[in-house]
Amino acid sequence: VQLQASGGGLVQAGGSLRLSCAASVRTFSSYVMGWFRQAPGKEREFVAGISRTGGTTNYADSVKGRFTISRDNAKDTVYLQMNSLKPEDTAVYSCAAAQTIRVVSAYPQYDYWGQGTLVTVSS
């Protein structure tokens, strides 16, 4: 499984960005997908996860109401729409795939990882 994240960049506080993660896999719909982020000097943290069908989502408290995760199984792609961005959202964002049934939030439960895309939010 190969994952390619894109869409990062520099945005002012209050702005929006949409991240994409394209998967090279024959059975994308069989994977739970997640987004994680890691800020400089901080540990990697869970941002959002989505079930295999897209019917269930889970978010970190810090992004609830601002971020939306979605997926298009026909395009083998998962998205992260980020609105009302704050400087504390600045981090490298990575997508990951898990061979699980339920949406999980712990990074050891994810089996495959893409390279990160940098999001910088200026104040």
MMTF fields as JSON, N, C-alpha, C and O atoms, coordinates in Angstrom:
{
  "mmtfVersion": "1.0.0",
  "mmtfProducer": "UNKNOWN",
  "numBonds": 491,
  "numAtoms": 492,
  "numGroups": 123,
  "numChains": 1,
  "numModels": 1,
  "chainsPerModel": [1],
  "groupsPerChain": [123],
  "chainIdList": ["A"],
  "bondAtomList": [4, 2, 8, 6, 12, 10, 16, 14, 20, 18, 24, 22, 28, 26, 32, 30, 36, 34, 40, 38, 44, 42, 48, 46, 52, 50, 56, 54, 60, 58, 64, 62, 68, 66, 72, 70, 76, 74, 80, 78, 84, 82, 88, 86, 92, 90, 96, 94, 100, 98, 104, 102, 108, 106, 112, 110, 116, 114, 120, 118, 124, 122, 128, 126, 132, 130, 136, 134, 140, 138, 144, 142, 148, 146, 152, 150, 156, 154, 160, 158, 164, 162, 168, 166, 172, 170, 176, 174, 180, 178, 184, 182, 188, 186, 192, 190, 196, 194, 200, 198, 204, 202, 208, 206, 212, 210, 216, 214, 220, 218, 224, 222, 228, 226, 232, 230, 236, 234, 240, 238, 244, 242, 248, 246, 252, 250, 256, 254, 260, 258, 264, 262, 268, 266, 272, 270, 276, 274, 280, 278, 284, 282, 288, 286, 292, 290, 296, 294, 300, 298, 304, 302, 308, 306, 312, 310, 316, 314, 320, 318, 324, 322, 328, 326, 332, 330, 336, 334, 340, 338, 344, 342, 348, 346, 352, 350, 356, 354, 360, 358, 364, 362, 368, 366, 372, 370, 376, 374, 380, 378, 384, 382, 388, 386, 392, 390, 396, 394, 400, 398, 404, 402, 408, 406, 412, 410, 416, 414, 420, 418, 424, 422, 428, 426, 432, 430, 436, 434, 440, 438, 444, 442, 448, 446, 452, 450, 456, 454, 460, 458, 464, 462, 468, 466, 472, 470, 476, 474, 480, 478, 484, 482, 488, 486],
  "bondOrderList": [1, 1, 1, 1, 1, 1, 1, 1, 1, 1, 1, 1, 1, 1, 1, 1, 1, 1, 1, 1, 1, 1, 1, 1, 1, 1, 1, 1, 1, 1, 1, 1, 1, 1, 1, 1, 1, 1, 1, 1, 1, 1, 1, 1, 1, 1, 1, 1, 1, 1, 1, 1, 1, 1, 1, 1, 1, 1, 1, 1, 1, 1, 1, 1, 1, 1, 1, 1, 1, 1, 1, 1, 1, 1, 1, 1, 1, 1, 1, 1, 1, 1, 1, 1, 1, 1, 1, 1, 1, 1, 1, 1, 1, 1, 1, 1, 1, 1, 1, 1, 1, 1, 1, 1, 1, 1, 1, 1, 1, 1, 1, 1, 1, 1, 1, 1, 1, 1, 1, 1, 1, 1],
  "groupList": [{"groupName": "VAL", "atomNameList": ["N", "CA", "C", "O"], "elementList": ["N", "C", "C", "O"], "formalChargeList": [0, 0, 0, 0], "bondAtomList": [1, 0, 2, 1, 3, 2], "bondOrderList": [1, 1, 2], "singleLetterCode": "V", "chemCompType": "L-PEPTIDE LINKING"}, {"groupName": "GLN", "atomNameList": ["N", "CA", "C", "O"], "elementList": ["N", "C", "C", "O"], "formalChargeList": [0, 0, 0, 0], "bondAtomList": [1, 0, 2, 1, 3, 2], "bondOrderList": [1, 1, 2], "singleLetterCode": "Q", "chemCompType": "L-PEPTIDE LINKING"}, {"groupName": "LEU", "atomNameList": ["N", "CA", "C", "O"], "elementList": ["N", "C", "C", "O"], "formalChargeList": [0, 0, 0, 0], "bondAtomList": [1, 0, 2, 1, 3, 2], "bondOrderList": [1, 1, 2], "singleLetterCode": "L", "chemCompType": "L-PEPTIDE LINKING"}, {"groupName": "ALA", "atomNameList": ["N", "CA", "C", "O"], "elementList": ["N", "C", "C", "O"], "formalChargeList": [0, 0, 0, 0], "bondAtomList": [1, 0, 2, 1, 3, 2], "bondOrderList": [1, 1, 2], "singleLetterCode": "A", "chemCompType": "L-PEPTIDE LINKING"}, {"groupName": "SER", "atomNameList": ["N", "CA", "C", "O"], "elementList": ["N", "C", "C", "O"], "formalChargeList": [0, 0, 0, 0], "bondAtomList": [1, 0, 2, 1, 3, 2], "bondOrderList": [1, 1, 2], "singleLetterCode": "S", "chemCompType": "L-PEPTIDE LINKING"}, {"groupName": "GLY", "atomNameList": ["N", "CA", "C", "O"], "elementList": ["N", "C", "C", "O"], "formalChargeList": [0, 0, 0, 0], "bondAtomList": [1, 0, 2, 1, 3, 2], "bondOrderList": [1, 1, 2], "singleLetterCode": "G", "chemCompType": "PEPTIDE LINKING"}, {"groupName": "ARG", "atomNameList": ["N", "CA", "C", "O"], "elementList": ["N", "C", "C", "O"], "formalChargeList": [0, 0, 0, 0], "bondAtomList": [1, 0, 2, 1, 3, 2], "bondOrderList": [1, 1, 2], "singleLetterCode": "R", "chemCompType": "L-PEPTIDE LINKING"}, {"groupName": "CYS", "atomNameList": ["N", "CA", "C", "O"], "elementList": ["N", "C", "C", "O"], "formalChargeList": [0, 0, 0, 0], "bondAtomList": [1, 0, 2, 1, 3, 2], "bondOrderList": [1, 1, 2], "singleLetterCode": "C", "chemCompType": "L-PEPTIDE LINKING"}, {"groupName": "THR", "atomNameList": ["N", "CA", "C", "O"], "elementList": ["N", "C", "C", "O"], "formalChargeList": [0, 0, 0, 0], "bondAtomList": [1, 0, 2, 1, 3, 2], "bondOrderList": [1, 1, 2], "singleLetterCode": "T", "chemCompType": "L-PEPTIDE LINKING"}, {"groupName": "PHE", "atomNameList": ["N", "CA", "C", "O"], "elementList": ["N", "C", "C", "O"], "formalChargeList": [0, 0, 0, 0], "bondAtomList": [1, 0, 2, 1, 3, 2], "bondOrderList": [1, 1, 2], "singleLetterCode": "F", "chemCompType": "L-PEPTIDE LINKING"}, {"groupName": "TYR", "atomNameList": ["N", "CA", "C", "O"], "elementList": ["N", "C", "C", "O"], "formalChargeList": [0, 0, 0, 0], "bondAtomList": [1, 0, 2, 1, 3, 2], "bondOrderList": [1, 1, 2], "singleLetterCode": "Y", "chemCompType": "L-PEPTIDE LINKING"}, {"groupName": "MET", "atomNameList": ["N", "CA", "C", "O"], "elementList": ["N", "C", "C", "O"], "formalChargeList": [0, 0, 0, 0], "bondAtomList": [1, 0, 2, 1, 3, 2], "bondOrderList": [1, 1, 2], "singleLetterCode": "M", "chemCompType": "L-PEPTIDE LINKING"}, {"groupName": "TRP", "atomNameList": ["N", "CA", "C", "O"], "elementList": ["N", "C", "C", "O"], "formalChargeList": [0, 0, 0, 0], "bondAtomList": [1, 0, 2, 1, 3, 2], "bondOrderList": [1, 1, 2], "singleLetterCode": "W", "chemCompType": "L-PEPTIDE LINKING"}, {"groupName": "PRO", "atomNameList": ["N", "CA", "C", "O"], "elementList": ["N", "C", "C", "O"], "formalChargeList": [0, 0, 0, 0], "bondAtomList": [1, 0, 2, 1, 3, 2], "bondOrderList": [1, 1, 2], "singleLetterCode": "P", "chemCompType": "L-PEPTIDE LINKING"}, {"groupName": "LYS", "atomNameList": ["N", "CA", "C", "O"], "elementList": ["N", "C", "C", "O"], "formalChargeList": [0, 0, 0, 0], "bondAtomList": [1, 0, 2, 1, 3, 2], "bondOrderList": [1, 1, 2], "singleLetterCode": "K", "chemCompType": "L-PEPTIDE LINKING"}, {"groupName": "GLU", "atomNameList": ["N", "CA", "C", "O"], "elementList": ["N", "C", "C", "O"], "formalChargeList": [0, 0, 0, 0], "bondAtomList": [1, 0, 2, 1, 3, 2], "bondOrderList": [1, 1, 2], "singleLetterCode": "E", "chemCompType": "L-PEPTIDE LINKING"}, {"groupName": "ILE", "atomNameList": ["N", "CA", "C", "O"], "elementList": ["N", "C", "C", "O"], "formalChargeList": [0, 0, 0, 0], "bondAtomList": [1, 0, 2, 1, 3, 2], "bondOrderList": [1, 1, 2], "singleLetterCode": "I", "chemCompType": "L-PEPTIDE LINKING"}, {"groupName": "ASN", "atomNameList": ["N", "CA", "C", "O"], "elementList": ["N", "C", "C", "O"], "formalChargeList": [0, 0, 0, 0], "bondAtomList": [1, 0, 2, 1, 3, 2], "bondOrderList": [1, 1, 2], "singleLetterCode": "N", "chemCompType": "L-PEPTIDE LINKING"}, {"groupName": "ASP", "atomNameList": ["N", "CA", "C", "O"], "elementList": ["N", "C", "C", "O"], "formalChargeList": [0, 0, 0, 0], "bondAtomList": [1, 0, 2, 1, 3, 2], "bondOrderList": [1, 1, 2], "singleLetterCode": "D", "chemCompType": "L-PEPTIDE LINKING"}],
  "groupTypeList": [0, 1, 2, 1, 3, 4, 5, 5, 5, 2, 0, 1, 3, 5, 5, 4, 2, 6, 2, 4, 7, 3, 3, 4, 0, 6, 8, 9, 4, 4, 10, 0, 11, 5, 12, 9, 6, 1, 3, 13, 5, 14, 15, 6, 15, 9, 0, 3, 5, 16, 4, 6, 8, 5, 5, 8, 8, 17, 10, 3, 18, 4, 0, 14, 5, 6, 9, 8, 16, 4, 6, 18, 17, 3, 14, 18, 8, 0, 10, 2, 1, 11, 17, 4, 2, 14, 13, 15, 18, 8, 3, 0, 10, 4, 7, 3, 3, 3, 1, 8, 16, 6, 0, 0, 4, 3, 10, 13, 1, 10, 18, 10, 12, 5, 1, 5, 8, 2, 0, 8, 0, 4, 4],
  "groupIdList": [1, 2, 3, 4, 5, 6, 7, 8, 9, 10, 11, 12, 13, 14, 15, 16, 17, 18, 19, 20, 21, 22, 23, 24, 25, 26, 27, 28, 29, 30, 31, 32, 33, 34, 35, 36, 37, 38, 39, 40, 41, 42, 43, 44, 45, 46, 47, 48, 49, 50, 51, 52, 53, 54, 55, 56, 57, 58, 59, 60, 61, 62, 63, 64, 65, 66, 67, 68, 69, 70, 71, 72, 73, 74, 75, 76, 77, 78, 79, 80, 81, 82, 83, 84, 85, 86, 87, 88, 89, 90, 91, 92, 93, 94, 95, 96, 97, 98, 99, 100, 101, 102, 103, 104, 105, 106, 107, 108, 109, 110, 111, 112, 113, 114, 115, 116, 117, 118, 119, 120, 121, 122, 123],
  "secStructList": [7, 3, 3, 3, 3, 3, 7, 7, 3, 3, 3, 3, 6, 6, 7, 7, 3, 3, 3, 3, 3, 3, 3, 3, 7, 6, 6, 4, 4, 4, 1, 3, 3, 3, 3, 3, 3, 3, 7, 6, 6, 1, 7, 7, 3, 3, 3, 3, 3, 3, 7, 1, 1, 1, 7, 7, 3, 3, 3, 7, 6, 6, 6, 6, 6, 6, 3, 3, 3, 3, 3, 3, 6, 6, 6, 6, 3, 3, 3, 3, 3, 3, 7, 1, 7, 7, 4, 4, 4, 7, 3, 3, 3, 3, 3, 3, 3, 3, 7, 7, 1, 1, 7, 7, 7, 7, 4, 4, 4, 7, 7, 3, 3, 7, 5, 7, 3, 3, 3, 3, 3, 3, 7],
  "xCoordList": [0.85, 0.0, 0.885, 1.757, 0.666, 1.385, 0.389, -0.667, 0.743, -0.118, 0.626, 1.776, -0.026, 0.584, -0.295, -1.387, 0.194, -0.548, -0.14, 1.003, -1.087, -0.83, -1.807, -2.772, -1.539, -2.471, -2.022, -2.701, -0.893, -0.393, 0.079, 0.197, 0.348, 0.826, 0.761, 0.565, 0.927, 0.898, -0.448, -0.891, -1.087, -2.394, -2.472, -1.842, -3.234, -3.424, -4.437, -5.285, -4.338, -5.293, -6.711, -6.973, -7.609, -8.978, -9.243, -10.392, -8.182, -8.315, -8.594, -8.793, -8.605, -8.943, -7.932, -7.302, -7.798, -7.005, -7.699, -8.426, -7.468, -7.99, -6.839, -6.177, -6.607, -5.579, -6.185, -7.341, -5.384, -5.788, -4.752, -3.57, -5.195, -4.283, -4.735, -5.782, -3.946, -4.265, -3.567, -2.378, -4.317, -3.775, -3.559, -4.384, -2.447, -2.173, -2.375, -1.445, -3.584, -3.939, -5.167, -6.01, -5.273, -6.394, -7.687, -8.78, -7.556, -8.74, -8.822, -8.883, -8.824, -8.837, -10.006, -9.865, -11.145, -12.351, -12.291, -13.188, -11.257, -11.133, -10.301, -10.076, -9.844, -8.991, -9.701, -10.344, -9.573, -9.879, -8.767, -7.595, -9.127, -8.139, -8.093, -9.097, -6.904, -6.747, -5.777, -4.948, -5.903, -4.955, -4.316, -4.995, -3.018, -2.252, -1.445, -1.259, -0.97, -0.098, 0.989, 0.835, 2.091, 3.19, 3.781, 4.298, 3.696, 4.263, 5.705, 6.077, 6.508, 7.918, 8.026, 7.4, 8.823, 9.044, 7.918, 7.965, 6.9, 5.758, 5.581, 6.116, 4.82, 4.548, 3.482, 2.683, 3.506, 2.481, 1.124, 1.008, 0.105, -1.216, -2.266, -2.155, -3.278, -4.408, -5.225, -5.462, -5.653, -6.485, -7.906, -8.879, -8.013, -9.33, -9.214, -8.169, -10.302, -10.345, -11.7, -12.693, -11.734, -12.972, -13.053, -12.056, -14.262, -14.473, -14.355, -14.222, -14.405, -14.192, -15.246, -14.942, -16.477, -17.541, -17.713, -18.416, -17.068, -17.229, -18.377, -18.64, -19.058, -20.238, -19.942, -20.805, -18.739, -18.353, -17.072, -16.116, -17.054, -15.864, -15.553, -16.419, -14.318, -13.869, -12.851, -12.017, -12.927, -12.056, -11.4, -11.955, -10.234, -9.624, -10.433, -10.976, -10.512, -11.289, -10.817, -11.614, -9.529, -8.951, -9.396, -9.25, -9.943, -10.336, -11.827, -12.306, -12.556, -13.996, -14.684, -14.445, -15.547, -16.278, -15.532, -16.109, -14.238, -13.433, -12.93, -12.848, -12.601, -12.058, -13.111, -13.93, -13.071, -13.959, -13.167, -12.504, -13.244, -12.605, -13.647, -14.791, -13.249, -14.15, -13.32, -12.093, -13.994, -13.277, -14.116, -15.344, -13.424, -14.049, -13.439, -12.336, -14.149, -13.598, -13.454, -12.66, -14.201, -14.069, -12.756, -12.227, -12.239, -10.986, -9.822, -8.71, -10.074, -9.021, -8.351, -7.127, -9.16, -8.64, -9.397, -10.614, -8.641, -9.231, -8.854, -7.77, -9.766, -9.58, -9.65, -10.222, -9.061, -9.212, -9.457, -8.544, -10.694, -11.045, -10.803, -11.368, -9.975, -9.598, -10.057, -9.59, -10.961, -11.493, -11.125, -10.734, -11.255, -10.969, -9.614, -9.494, -8.635, -7.308, -6.702, -6.907, -5.95, -5.296, -3.788, -3.354, -2.995, -1.543, -1.144, -0.166, -1.88, -1.541, -1.847, -1.517, -2.474, -2.676, -1.438, -1.39, -0.453, 0.77, 1.457, 1.76, 1.703, 2.289, 2.487, 2.021, 3.194, 3.246, 2.094, 1.982, 1.247, 0.074, 0.348, 0.82, 0.038, 0.261, -1.02, -1.805, -1.218, -2.354, -1.866, -0.695, -2.778, -2.424, -3.606, -4.758, -3.304, -4.325, -4.22, -3.123, -5.364, -5.411, -6.286, -7.368, -5.794, -6.564, -7.396, -7.179, -8.34, -9.221, -10.666, -10.953, -11.558, -12.981, -13.5, -14.265, -13.058, -13.515, -12.514, -11.343, -12.981, -12.097, -11.243, -11.765, -9.946, -9.016, -8.219, -8.084, -7.692, -6.994, -5.543, -4.822, -5.107, -3.731, -2.834, -3.139, -1.717, -0.919, -0.336, -0.138, -0.046, 0.454, -0.567, -0.21, -1.833, -2.864, -2.952, -3.681, -2.222, -2.207, -1.027, 0.087, -1.292, -0.315, 0.527, 1.68, -0.028, 0.665, 0.589, -0.415, 1.693, 1.803, 2.299, 3.132, 1.764, 2.263, 3.256, 3.405, 3.93, 4.813, 3.957, 2.807, 4.467, 3.678, 3.622, 4.428, 2.653, 2.541, 2.464, 1.7, 3.26, 3.392, 2.272, 1.996, 1.642, 0.641, 1.176, 1.507, 1.257, 1.731, 0.643, 0.186, 0.234, -0.807, -0.18, 0.335, -0.227, 0.363, -0.68, -1.867, -0.212, -1.137, -1.317, -2.061],
  "yCoordList": [-1.189, 0.0, 1.238, 1.382, 2.116, 3.381, 4.519, 4.526, 5.485, 6.621, 7.902, 8.083, 8.782, 10.037, 11.195, 11.403, 11.943, 13.097, 14.357, 14.496, 15.269, 16.543, 17.587, 17.27, 18.848, 19.912, 20.843, 21.824, 20.548, 21.416, 22.751, 22.926, 23.691, 24.992, 25.995, 25.645, 27.236, 28.344, 29.05, 29.403, 29.248, 29.895, 30.779, 30.494, 31.835, 32.714, 32.111, 31.309, 32.5, 32.041, 32.39, 33.482, 31.439, 31.609, 31.073, 30.963, 30.745, 30.243, 28.752, 28.097, 28.231, 26.824, 26.172, 26.826, 24.875, 24.036, 22.697, 22.267, 22.044, 20.688, 19.763, 19.93, 18.804, 17.811, 16.602, 16.243, 15.997, 14.774, 13.698, 13.986, 12.479, 11.335, 10.271, 9.649, 10.068, 9.079, 7.766, 7.741, 6.687, 5.372, 4.539, 4.528, 3.856, 2.894, 1.504, 0.897, 1.024, -0.256, -0.775, 0.007, -2.094, -2.666, -2.675, -2.719, -2.633, -2.76, -1.616, -1.84, -0.395, 0.792, 0.755, 1.149, 0.292, 0.309, -0.667, -0.675, -1.48, -2.423, -1.854, -2.54, -0.609, 0.013, 1.156, 1.996, 1.17, 2.373, 3.37, 2.997, 4.635, 5.655, 6.699, 6.993, 7.245, 8.256, 9.344, 9.165, 10.474, 11.581, 11.82, 11.836, 12.003, 12.336, 13.59, 13.968, 14.226, 15.378, 15.385, 14.838, 16.027, 16.159, 17.553, 17.929, 18.3, 19.641, 19.553, 18.582, 20.55, 20.528, 20.386, 21.13, 19.425, 19.229, 18.537, 18.402, 18.093, 17.435, 16.026, 15.675, 15.228, 13.882, 13.883, 14.81, 12.801, 12.637, 12.456, 11.747, 13.096, 12.986, 12.685, 13.094, 11.964, 11.616, 12.867, 13.679, 13.014, 14.147, 13.678, 14.195, 12.692, 12.226, 10.838, 10.461, 10.091, 8.773, 8.54, 9.161, 7.637, 7.351, 5.864, 5.218, 5.336, 3.917, 3.546, 4.414, 2.268, 1.776, 2.288, 2.554, 2.424, 2.915, 4.429, 5.019, 5.044, 6.483, 6.839, 8.019, 5.848, 6.114, 6.522, 7.073, 6.257, 6.61, 7.423, 7.07, 8.494, 9.322, 9.576, 9.46, 9.92, 10.211, 11.337, 11.377, 12.262, 13.43, 13.672, 13.341, 14.242, 14.742, 15.941, 16.694, 16.116, 17.222, 18.57, 19.492, 18.679, 19.956, 20.407, 21.577, 19.473, 19.833, 19.652, 19.989, 19.132, 18.926, 20.226, 21.267, 20.147, 21.327, 22.181, 23.088, 21.897, 22.676, 21.814, 22.282, 20.581, 19.677, 18.632, 18.233, 18.198, 17.141, 16.142, 16.508, 14.889, 13.83, 13.172, 12.977, 12.832, 12.147, 11.248, 11.343, 10.386, 9.504, 9.259, 9.336, 8.965, 8.585, 7.259, 7.215, 6.188, 4.864, 4.599, 3.748, 5.306, 5.151, 5.748, 5.345, 6.72, 7.375, 6.967, 7.471, 6.058, 5.595, 6.77, 6.826, 7.698, 8.926, 9.285, 9.125, 9.773, 10.302, 11.771, 12.18, 12.554, 13.999, 14.495, 13.842, 15.651, 16.333, 17.805, 18.532, 18.227, 19.628, 20.341, 19.966, 21.353, 22.065, 23.512, 24.258, 23.894, 25.259, 25.936, 25.282, 27.241, 28.029, 27.645, 27.405, 27.594, 27.142, 28.094, 29.307, 27.504, 28.252, 28.022, 27.004, 28.927, 28.713, 27.387, 26.768, 26.949, 25.68, 24.46, 23.338, 24.66, 23.56, 23.336, 22.377, 24.198, 24.046, 22.733, 22.456, 21.923, 20.594, 19.931, 20.411, 18.816, 17.928, 16.943, 16.247, 16.887, 16.023, 14.784, 14.886, 13.613, 12.353, 11.54, 11.576, 10.806, 9.898, 8.479, 8.16, 7.642, 6.279, 5.354, 5.787, 4.081, 3.069, 1.953, 1.52, 1.497, 0.449, -0.702, -0.503, -1.907, -3.105, -3.501, -4.543, -2.646, -2.873, -2.728, -2.295, -3.096, -2.956, -1.605, -0.917, -1.256, -0.002, 1.11, 0.851, 2.351, 3.509, 3.54, 3.489, 3.624, 3.62, 4.916, 5.583, 5.268, 6.544, 6.407, 7.403, 5.199, 5.002, 4.68, 3.797, 5.409, 5.237, 3.832, 3.418, 3.064, 1.699, 0.788, -0.266, 1.192, 0.373, 0.593, -0.116, 1.558, 1.811, 1.082, 1.089, 0.46, -0.425, 0.26, -0.113, 1.235, 1.888, 3.405, 3.958, 4.054, 5.502, 6.151, 5.601, 7.339, 8.138, 9.163, 9.347, 9.823, 10.899, 12.085, 12.183, 12.954, 14.057, 15.232, 15.357, 16.089, 17.354, 18.459, 18.367, 19.493, 20.538, 21.564, 22.101, 21.818, 22.872, 23.919, 23.609, 25.148, 26.249, 27.305, 27.81, 27.634, 28.634, 29.846, 29.754, 30.968, 32.186, 32.989, 32.971, 33.689, 34.476, 35.888, 36.677],
  "zCoordList": [0.0, 0.0, 0.0, 0.857, -0.943, -0.985, -0.838, -1.469, 0.01, 0.276, -0.058, 0.344, -0.79, -1.216, -0.765, -1.293, 0.214, 0.718, -0.024, -0.457, -0.164, -0.821, -0.31, 0.386, -0.67, -0.319, 0.787, 1.09, 1.388, 2.442, 1.891, 0.678, 2.79, 2.373, 3.495, 4.658, 3.129, 4.095, 3.986, 2.893, 5.129, 5.154, 6.389, 7.407, 6.296, 7.446, 8.408, 8.017, 9.643, 10.647, 10.197, 9.692, 10.393, 9.948, 8.555, 8.126, 7.861, 6.504, 6.445, 7.468, 5.225, 4.989, 4.063, 3.233, 4.23, 3.343, 3.212, 4.108, 2.087, 1.89, 1.55, 0.525, 2.398, 2.161, 1.446, 1.666, 0.6, -0.089, 0.153, 0.343, 0.144, 0.28, -0.706, -0.527, -1.738, -2.763, -2.436, -2.117, -2.518, -2.192, -3.446, -4.359, -3.465, -4.529, -3.938, -3.408, -4.04, -3.451, -4.172, -4.613, -4.293, -5.035, -4.232, -4.798, -2.91, -2.057, -1.064, 0.145, -1.568, -0.702, 0.264, 1.422, -0.19, 0.635, 1.806, 2.649, 1.868, 2.975, 4.125, 5.123, 3.995, 5.008, 5.712, 5.081, 7.017, 7.786, 7.505, 7.454, 7.323, 7.013, 8.125, 8.775, 8.321, 9.352, 8.939, 8.047, 9.61, 9.47, 10.84, 11.866, 10.829, 12.024, 11.73, 10.574, 12.787, 12.596, 13.661, 14.753, 13.3, 14.243, 14.109, 13.057, 15.179, 15.218, 15.711, 16.37, 15.4, 15.835, 17.348, 18.102, 17.775, 19.199, 19.928, 21.151, 19.199, 19.829, 19.286, 18.234, 20.023, 19.583, 18.489, 18.361, 17.705, 16.692, 17.361, 18.361, 16.811, 17.394, 16.335, 15.179, 16.764, 15.911, 15.636, 16.531, 14.384, 13.998, 13.673, 14.221, 12.775, 12.351, 11.735, 11.205, 11.816, 11.207, 10.569, 10.949, 9.59, 8.883, 8.593, 8.269, 8.718, 8.507, 7.033, 6.17, 6.765, 5.41, 4.428, 3.265, 4.898, 4.018, 4.081, 3.261, 5.057, 5.249, 6.166, 6.399, 6.685, 7.496, 8.925, 9.608, 9.377, 10.746, 10.724, 10.034, 11.469, 11.581, 13.049, 13.915, 13.303, 14.658, 14.584, 13.68, 15.558, 15.52, 16.876, 17.924, 16.83, 18.05, 18.531, 17.722, 19.835, 20.385, 19.854, 19.681, 19.599, 19.185, 17.793, 17.441, 16.999, 15.633, 15.369, 14.286, 16.333, 16.144, 15.786, 16.398, 14.779, 14.338, 13.337, 12.738, 13.149, 12.197, 11.039, 9.904, 11.322, 10.305, 9.932, 10.759, 8.666, 8.202, 7.373, 6.402, 7.766, 7.0, 6.111, 6.52, 4.905, 3.979, 3.078, 3.046, 2.355, 1.436, 0.198, 0.226, -0.881, -2.137, -2.541, -3.084, -2.278, -2.558, -4.055, -4.456, -4.872, -6.316, -6.811, -7.847, -6.05, -6.431, -5.526, -5.681, -4.584, -3.672, -2.965, -2.854, -2.494, -1.915, -0.641, -0.549, 0.338, 1.566, 1.66, 1.244, 2.211, 2.272, 3.721, 4.594, 3.944, 5.225, 4.914, 4.523, 5.092, 4.919, 6.247, 7.274, 6.216, 7.434, 7.323, 6.462, 8.188, 8.222, 9.532, 10.499, 9.546, 10.753, 11.348, 12.55, 10.515, 10.946, 11.964, 11.919, 12.881, 13.943, 13.866, 13.326, 14.383, 14.374, 15.018, 14.598, 16.021, 16.679, 15.816, 16.2, 14.657, 13.718, 12.848, 12.078, 12.963, 12.189, 12.522, 13.683, 11.493, 11.693, 10.338, 9.304, 10.384, 9.225, 9.366, 10.375, 8.36, 8.371, 7.509, 6.377, 8.078, 7.377, 7.367, 8.315, 6.279, 6.223, 6.489, 6.284, 6.943, 7.291, 7.032, 7.02, 6.825, 6.552, 7.58, 7.935, 8.05, 9.067, 8.601, 8.047, 8.838, 8.504, 9.718, 10.337, 10.033, 11.183, 10.739, 9.623, 11.63, 11.329, 11.831, 11.155, 13.038, 13.632, 13.371, 13.094, 13.461, 13.36, 14.625, 15.739, 14.445, 15.564, 15.575, 14.549, 16.745, 16.876, 17.327, 17.387, 17.64, 18.097, 16.91, 16.109, 16.807, 15.595, 15.429, 14.287, 16.499, 16.258, 15.581, 15.056, 15.592, 14.976, 13.462, 12.767, 12.97, 11.541, 10.897, 11.422, 9.763, 9.139, 8.066, 7.85, 7.411, 6.301, 6.468, 6.918, 6.086, 6.258, 4.982, 4.26, 4.723, 3.623, 4.136, 5.344, 3.218, 3.635, 4.044, 3.616, 4.831, 5.329, 4.384, 3.462, 4.633, 3.925, 4.977, 5.937, 4.782, 5.799, 5.687, 4.615, 6.817, 6.932, 7.895, 9.039, 7.433, 8.259, 8.329, 7.304, 9.542, 9.754, 10.428, 11.542, 9.748, 10.291, 11.059, 10.735, 12.075, 12.906, 12.374, 12.956]
}
